[in-house]
Amino acid sequence: MEKNIVVLTGAGISAESGIPVFRSETGLWENHRVEDVCTPQGYQRDPELVRKFYDGMRLNLRKVRPNPAHLALTRLAENWKGGFTLVTQNIDNLHEQAGSRNVIHMHGELTKLRCYEALGGCGHVVETMAAQDPDEACPQCGKKLLRPHIVWFGEMPLDMDLINERLAVADLFISIGTSGVVYPAAGFVRIARQAGAATLEFNLEPSATKGYFDAGIYGPAGKTLPNFVDGLLRDGYDYLRGILRENSLL
Ligand code: BJW
């Protein structure tokens, strides 16, 4: 029977491309407090600060390129005979730059702006690679309520029904480069496990949810993931069984 793979990626997969991860010892987000740039309240207090913060990250996308881990996932998606779902918490476009299609961006995308429903906007989404012009009107309703299309703390992540559907029929759940502290993404491993999936994490070090993984492969994803994908595409589940045995966390 063809097996279904669900992959969850986090900031660690883009670290080797030069995009900093979120959690650091200072607790700051690129020199800002999380509450200031990653909450609806922060945006209401100082929309200009928040716009500029995301403008900087959006413009940086022109300079960054996917690394071997992003490319390995594209190869896996294109060649795996069963189902394949790629869910990312990342707001960058490196999976797309690597050629991945149908990526589920559960925390939004830097390359999009949305007409802000909570302030009376219509929810229409527009694409952009440029800095945001605060005077730009929504092309659908004409209101000047465009905001970064990012899921801030306290907001509902995107496509949760679709993600839960895929997790419910997963045979293999792979988590790559995520600290496992932000929910609901941190809970996906448990859902997949309950559905009977084998669970595997790739990280520099064990994550906060390591207790829910059958096995862990620790090292830079740009090095570890391409080897794993090559083995899985070559020998299928025989290879996976060996990996789970050799890297068991149980
Ligand atoms: C490598 C590597 C290499 C490095 N190779 N690996 C109390 C308990 C439980 C939950 C909550 C709570 N209080 C509030 C909540 C909910 C809250 C939450 O989880 N908070 C926790 C912090 C406690 N969650 C939410 O609010 C979410 N919404 C929600 O729950 O809605 C439901 C709801 C809504 C309303 C009412 C009621 C319920 C929304 C979460 C939104 C997250 N958004 C962000 C911001 C994006 C843009 C930005 O501002 O810049 O998304 S936060 C940030 O964290 C970003 C990331 O996607 C997310 C996850 O981070 P990630 O990817 O794991 O990165 P890091 O930096 O943490 O880790 C990197 C990892 O990579 C490390 O492990 C490294 O070791 C590793 N690594 N290099 C491999 N080369």
Residues whose N, C-alpha, C, O or C-beta is under 5 A from the ligand:
A	BS01	BJW	G10 A11 G12 A15 E16 V21 F22 R23 V37 C38 Q89 N90 H107 I150 V151 W152 F153 G154 E155 M156 P157 G177 T178 S179 G180 V181 V182 Y183 P184 F202 N203 L204 E205 G219 P220 A221
